[in-house]
């Protein structure tokens, strides 16, 4: 496995947007992130992909797909491509996707979020099937999921920053040597 060079300053700059979105997610009760567009596409595709496995998997498949895509990309970028900076962004994305799923879970009783196609609310159906549609159970599941998501976002962000900072320190001797050359 080859280690591709990290981006240095560019890597640090790339961490600014996810850092801003992380702060927004932590501070807001109704966060939205640009990655939610990708999450929605993978979520809806997951319903189709998992539908042959039964109705429970059909409902759960949307959330599973939106989590499996960034999770799979973490493995792809680490194992296949040797690109930890890309993997760190996907770690952040996985956390953001969990926060997005938590928002959907929290809405299972109120049913106030607009749904694509106006169909059934996945988490209302799932919580109902498993006897968890009580207010405390929904709140607990959503809160735990959001907490895990925030932790993963912070871990991905720290990973991104460490890659960018390491690239800067790795390049410092090269830059000073180039400046001292005639």
N, C-alpha and C positions, 0 to 999 in steps of 0.2 A: 504494500500500500504506500503510495507516494503522498507526501505532505505538500500541498500546494501553498504558495506564499499567502499570508494573510494580507489584508488590505491596509493595515496601519491607520493613517489618518482617515482614510475613506471608511474603514471599518468602524472607527469611532463615530464618524458622522452618520453612518447607517444606523447606529444604535440610538440616535437622538429621537427619531420618530417612534420606535417602539417604547422608548422611555416615557415620552409624552403620553402615549396611549395607555401605558401602564398606570401612570399617575391618574389619568382620567377614569380608568376602570376602578381603581381603588377609591377615588374620591366621589364618584357618581353612583347614584342608586339606579340610574337608567343609562348605562354606558353603551355606546355604539362605537365600532371601530371599522376602518376600511376593510379589514380582513373578514368582516361579517358577510360581505358579498361572496367571497370564496366559500365561506362556511355554508352559506345558504345553498350554493350550487352543489356542493358535495353532500349536504344533508338530503336534498331532494333526490339526488342520484342514488343515495343509499337506500331510500324507500324502494326504488325499483329493483336494485341489486339484491336486497334481502327479502323481497316479497315472496319468492318461491319457498322460503324456509318457514312460512306460517305467518299468521297475523301478528303475533307478539313480536317476531323478528322484523316484520314489516314496519311496525311502529317504532321499534328500537333502532332499526337500521339507519334511519336518518342521522341520529346522534352518533351512532357507531361510525358511520362513514366520515362524518366531519371530524372525528377524533383520529380515525385510522389513517387518514391522508397525511396530516402533519407528523403523526407518529411514525408512519412508514418512511416519510421523507427524512426524518432524523436518522434512521438506520441507513437509508440510501446514501445520504451525504457523508456519513461517518465511515461506513464499511466499504461501499463501492467507489465513492468519489474521493474520499480523504479530504473533505472540505468541512472542517469543524465550524467555521464561521457561518456557513449556510445551515448547518445542523443546529447551531445555537439559535438562529432566527426561527427555525421550525419548532424548536423547543418553546420559544416564546409564543409562537402561533398556536401550538397545542394548548398552552395555558389559556390563551385568549379564547380559544374554541370551547374550553371547559367553562369559562365565565359566560360565554354566549349560551351554552347549554343550560347553565344554572339559571339564567334569566328566563329561559323557556320553561324550565321545571317550576320556578317560582310562580309562573302564571297558570299553573295547572288548575287552580281553583277559580281564579278570577276570569280566565279566558278572555283577556283584554287585548292580547297581542294580535295584530293582523296576521293571518295565515295565508300562505301561497295557495291559491285555488279555493280558499275558504273551507277546507276539509276538516277532518277531526284533529283535535289537539293531541299530539302524540303522548305528552306526559300526563295529561288528564286521563287518557285511556290506560296508560301503563300503571300509574298510581292506583287507579280504580281496580284494575285487574289483580293487583297484588295487595289490596287492602291498605293502601298508604295515602289515600286521598284526604286524610284529616289535615287540618291546618298545621299542627305541630310536625307531622311527618313530612309534609311538603316543604315546610320552612327548613327543617333539619337537612333534608337531602339537598335542597338548593344551596343552602349555606355551606355545607361541606364541599359540594362541587365547586362553588365559587372560590372558597378558600384554597382548594387544591390548584385551581386555575391561576389564582394570583401568585401562589408559590412558584408554579412553573414559569409564569411570566417573569418573575424576578430572577429565577435561576437562569432562564434563557438570556435575559438582559445582562446579568453578571458574566455569563459565559461569553457573550458578544463583546462586552467591554474588556474582559481579560484577553481575548484574542486580539483585539485592536491595540491594547496597551503592550502586549507582548511583541507584536509586530513592530511597534515604535521603538522599543528597547532593543530588539534584535537588529534593527536597521541603524541605530545610532552609531555604532562603530564604523559601519560602512560609509555613512554620511560624513563623519569627521575625517575618515581616511581620504575620502574623495576631495574634501575641502583643503586638506594639507598637501595634496599632490600638486606638483608644478604644472 
